């Protein structure tokens, strides 16, 4: 998730020990861990709510109509995306009786 080197992590620990103190450091670490767990739990709950909304709105059914994206080679030799979609039904001609 985060890309910290060992030197950066060591610097954070040294600064934390100097400013917070060795006696209070475990309490601060536990508090931060609880906050991170609460934020992750909230994120999972929000993801579940959005998934439920997508199911209720019919988004999954629409996704079934759109097939996967395939890559095709163009005349210029470059690769392009080709969308394989279900064919659309023919449109009704409303102007059949008019000249």
C-alpha positions in Angstrom: 0.0 0.0 0.0 2.7 2.5 1.0 6.2 2.4 -0.3 8.4 3.2 2.6 12.1 2.2 2.8 13.7 0.9 6.0 15.5 4.2 6.6 12.2 6.1 6.4 10.5 3.7 8.8 13.4 4.0 11.2 13.2 7.8 11.0 9.5 7.7 11.8 10.1 5.4 14.8 12.9 7.6 16.2 10.9 10.8 15.8 7.9 9.1 17.5 10.0 7.9 20.4 11.5 11.4 20.9 8.2 13.3 20.7 5.7 10.9 22.1 8.0 9.1 24.6 8.6 5.4 25.1 5.9 5.1 27.8 3.1 6.5 25.7 4.1 4.9 22.3 2.2 1.6 22.8 -1.0 3.6 23.6 -0.6 5.8 20.5 0.1 2.7 18.3 -3.0 0.9 19.6 -5.1 4.1 19.0 -3.8 4.4 15.4 -4.5 0.7 14.8 -8.1 1.0 16.0 -8.6 4.0 13.7 -7.2 2.2 10.7 -9.5 -0.8 11.4 -12.5 1.5 11.7 -11.7 3.2 8.4 -11.2 -0.2 6.6 -14.5 -1.4 8.1 -16.3 1.7 6.8 -14.7 1.2 3.4 -16.0 -2.4 3.2 -19.4 -1.3 4.3 -19.6 1.5 1.7 -18.4 -0.9 -1.0 -21.2 -3.3 0.0 -23.8 -0.5 -0.2 -22.6 0.5 -3.7 -22.7 -3.1 -4.8 -26.2 -3.4 -3.6 -27.2 -0.3 -5.4 -25.7 -1.6 -8.6 -27.6 -4.9 -8.2 -30.9 -3.0 -7.7 -30.4 -0.7 -10.6 -29.8 -3.5 -13.1 -26.2 -2.5 -13.7 -25.1 -6.2 -13.6 -27.7 -7.1 -16.3 -26.3 -4.3 -18.5 -22.8 -5.6 -17.9 -23.8 -9.0 -19.2 -24.8 -7.4 -22.5 -21.3 -5.9 -23.0 -18.8 -8.6 -23.6 -15.1 -8.3 -22.9 -12.8 -5.9 -24.7 -10.5 -7.4 -27.3 -7.5 -6.0 -29.0 -7.3 -5.9 -32.8 -4.5 -4.8 -35.0 -5.2 -1.8 -37.2 -4.0 -1.1 -40.7 -1.2 1.0 -39.3 0.1 -1.9 -37.1 -1.0 -0.4 -33.8 -3.3 -2.3 -31.4 -6.8 -0.9 -30.8 -9.6 -1.9 -28.5 -12.6 -3.6 -30.1 -15.8 -3.7 -28.1 -17.9 -6.8 -28.7 -21.5 -5.8 -27.8 -24.7 -7.6 -28.3 -26.4 -6.4 -31.4 -29.0 -3.7 -31.0 -32.6 -4.4 -32.0 -33.6 -2.7 -35.3 -35.3 0.7 -35.0 -38.9 1.0 -35.9 -39.4 3.3 -38.9 -41.8 6.0 -37.8 -41.9 7.6 -41.2 -43.4 4.6 -43.0 -46.6 6.4 -43.9 -45.2 9.8 -44.8 -43.7 10.7 -48.2 
